[in-house]
Amino acid sequence: SFVSASSAVTHRAQVAWKRLTQKCSAGGRTFPQISTTAQAVSLALSHSHLIVPGIFGLTCGRIALAQRTLIETDYYPSQNNLSMRARDGHAFVSAILLSAVEGVILLVRALFLAVLFSPSIIMAPFADAFGPQFRKMWLEVVHRSLEKAGPAFIKWGQWAATRPDLFPRDLCIKLSELHSKAPEHSFAYTKKTIEKAFGRKLSEIFEAFEEEPVASGSIAQVHRASLRFRYPGQRVKPMVVAVKVRHPGVGESIRRDFVIINSVAKLSTFIPTLKWLRLDESVQQFAVFMMSQVDLAREAAHLNRFIYNFRSWRDVSFPKPVYPLVHPAVLVETYEQGESVAHYVDGLEGHDRIKSALAHIGTHALLKMLLVRF
């Protein structure tokens, strides 16, 4: 009977301890040790199914219940307090362990990056000293190092490729390969991510799906597909779409890399010759920009804004997100056929009129985005 009435035993024991504490307090005496012991015993009784603790709790409960002035539902809150403290302690210990593990991961990652970039750093002073073949080999080492370093460094390489005013032209040309030829993930991961994002099989969404990606960047890779169903069971007219799928673990990888890069940038503030560069502030801005690109649903919102702001333009167009096939990890949009602008700038000789028109369109669009609408 004591085992089956464990909840009643717990309640009566808690009531008894509270009455005892109130009587002692009313007499001008305080017993903090007794109060602490009461909390411990009440907590032990609440989790005990043994006969002896049950008898003890029931006896104390009957003595306390003889005082009718005490409200039946007035529980002593010690059990909740101790449980909360126990949970807080567990969370504190878990946080310490996770911080220690994260610190080890960051240290290993920093060592890996140091080893990875050592060859390109060592070769850099001699890139022009040993002839064009050695320089070509150095450019390949830099390209491969950025590829293996991860999304944050690939994105930096993509940015550097657009700045021939800051970097050598041959380096920019080599790094431009990172715009569409970054490392790819497997089709199995692509399929799993799409099905998890939309809760449907791949064949229930697309009529055809090209396993080989059209291009791969620092954040995601793009597949060409033929759309079959936008909504479950609702067939649409076949249309060619681009399916953008985020690379696995890209968010955590970028976050950790920028912790390391930001630490190096902060150390640079103590070097007088580098302090004026303010690398720590530029790295933080670049990190915010990078993390915003991880969410493909946000990219869809930006595309809609571009489409609206350039709705009256005939020489500028943007891919249209295909709702409801929009998810932070997957973005389905209309497929835009085109050529890289570099093909017209570098590949066409003697077409000054075309180049001039492209420069005018690009400059006008950029100024509109920076100064008028955005």
Secondary structure by P-SEA (a helix, b strand, c coil): ccccaaaaaaaaaaaaaaaaaaaaaaaccccaaaaaaaaaaaaaaaacccaaaaaaaaaaaaaaacccccccccccaaaaaaaaaaaaaaaaaaaaaaaaaaaaaaaaaaaaaaaaaaaaaaaccccccccaaaaaaaaaaaaaaaaaccaaaaaaaaaaaaccccccaaaaaaacccccccccccaaaaaaaaaaaccccccccccccccccccccccbbbbbbbbccccccccccbbbbbbbbbccaaaaaaaaaaaaaaaaaaaacccccccccaaaaaaaaaaaaaaaaccaaaaaaaaaaaaaaacccccbbbbbbccccccccbbbbcccccccccccccccccaaaaaaaaaaaaaaaaaaaccccc
